[in-house]
Amino acid sequence: MSVNLTLLMVMGALYACGIYLILERSLTRVLLGLMLLANATNLLILATGGYAGLAPIFGKDTDPRAYNDPLPQALILTSIVISFAVTAFMLGIIYRTWVLGRQDEIQDDAEDRRVAETPSFDAEDDSVVPMETSEFPLTMIGSDGTGISNTPAGASTAGVLAGDRMIKAEIAAAEEQPGSRNVTQHPEGDGA
């Protein structure tokens, strides 16, 4: 397959102008940039199809290499339909922006400026989290998931003081597990 240099240069110029226009603040220029990018893509797909050949209609005496490839033509047709839909959508956005604000240019938002000036390090999100962050003095399951550990200083390992009564350490640790259903009623009716 040979390459048409003129077609590639035109395609490159369309891509460069399209990308430049997309980076503008004006919605009309963004629309023009999208249209240039769509046309450059159509030229790229056309260039991949190679030189023109015979119509892709089957004939017994025709060499298969003489046929034209129909796939790039179908892709270009699809690209035209998609670019038309994007253009119609952008025209709707431009019209609505003009009706509401009487301007075509997108202004800087105060929130955009604040986010741009924010450093990447956040002291709250990036700080080291300690292993135990619970504010409750109940005994927890150990880090290996089997043993009882993290007993508060001065408390016995036999039980945990909860309010005015003592709960066994194993039961207290089991109650802290997600989805625990072993909550029992205290004889006085205050719950456990």
Secondary structure, DSSP 4 states (H G I P E B T S, - for coil): ----HHHHHHHHHHHHHHHHHHTSSBHHHHHHHHHHHHHHHHHHHHHHT-S--B-S---TTS-GGGBPPHHHHHHHHHHHHHHHHHHHHHHHHHHHHHHHHS--BPPPPHHHHHHHHS-S--TTTSSPPPS----S---EE-TTSSSEE-PPTT--TTEEEETTEEEEHHHHHHHTSTT-------TTSS--
